[in-house]
Amino acid sequence: MTREEGQLKVQATGQPAFEIYPDSQTEFFLKVVDARITFNLGRDGTVGSLTLYQGGMGTPARRIE
């Protein structure tokens, strides 16, 4: 996950980076593939993880610095 010139992008291992687009403050989608990303907020309101929804599966990923 990166931010370039105000645009969020995601990049899977060995793949190019793709832009993601907001549906809400925590829900995003990709235009190049049928996939969605939900940012999971902790009690303090910061993002602690995300879940990638693609192909009928939800794959969680924790935040790394």
C-alpha positions as CSV (number, residue, x, y, z in Angstrom):
1,M,0.0,0.0,0.0
2,T,1.4,3.4,-1.0
3,R,0.2,6.9,-1.6
4,E,1.5,8.7,-4.7
5,E,0.3,12.3,-5.4
6,G,-2.7,11.8,-3.1
7,Q,-3.8,8.5,-4.8
8,L,-3.7,5.2,-2.8
9,K,-2.2,2.3,-4.6
10,V,-1.9,-1.4,-3.8
11,Q,0.7,-3.8,-5.0
12,A,0.8,-7.6,-4.6
13,T,4.1,-9.4,-4.7
14,G,5.3,-9.6,-8.3
15,Q,2.5,-7.5,-9.6
16,P,2.3,-3.8,-10.7
17,A,0.8,-1.2,-8.5
18,F,-2.9,-0.4,-9.0
19,E,-5.0,2.5,-7.9
20,I,-7.8,1.9,-5.4
21,Y,-11.0,4.0,-5.2
22,P,-13.1,4.9,-2.2
23,D,-16.7,3.8,-1.5
24,S,-16.5,5.1,2.0
25,Q,-13.8,6.1,4.6
26,T,-12.8,2.5,5.1
27,E,-14.1,0.6,1.9
28,F,-12.2,0.7,-1.4
29,F,-12.3,-1.1,-4.7
30,L,-10.1,-1.7,-7.7
31,K,-11.1,-1.1,-11.3
32,V,-8.6,-3.5,-12.9
33,V,-9.8,-6.6,-11.0
34,D,-12.9,-7.6,-9.1
35,A,-11.5,-6.9,-5.6
36,R,-12.4,-4.8,-2.6
37,I,-10.4,-3.7,0.4
38,T,-11.7,-2.8,3.9
39,F,-9.5,-1.0,6.3
40,N,-10.1,-2.3,9.9
41,L,-10.0,0.4,12.5
42,G,-8.8,-0.2,16.1
43,R,-10.4,1.3,19.2
44,D,-8.2,4.4,18.8
45,G,-9.4,5.0,15.2
46,T,-6.2,4.0,13.5
47,V,-5.9,1.3,10.9
48,G,-4.5,-1.9,12.3
49,S,-5.2,-4.2,9.4
50,L,-7.0,-4.6,6.2
51,T,-9.0,-7.3,4.5
52,L,-8.8,-8.0,0.8
53,Y,-12.0,-9.5,-0.7
54,Q,-11.4,-11.3,-4.0
55,G,-12.7,-14.5,-5.6
56,G,-15.2,-15.1,-2.8
57,M,-12.6,-15.0,-0.1
58,G,-11.5,-12.5,2.6
59,T,-7.8,-12.3,3.2
60,P,-6.7,-10.3,6.3
61,A,-3.3,-8.5,6.4
62,R,-1.9,-6.7,9.4
63,R,-0.3,-3.3,9.3
64,I,3.4,-3.1,9.0
65,E,5.5,0.0,9.2
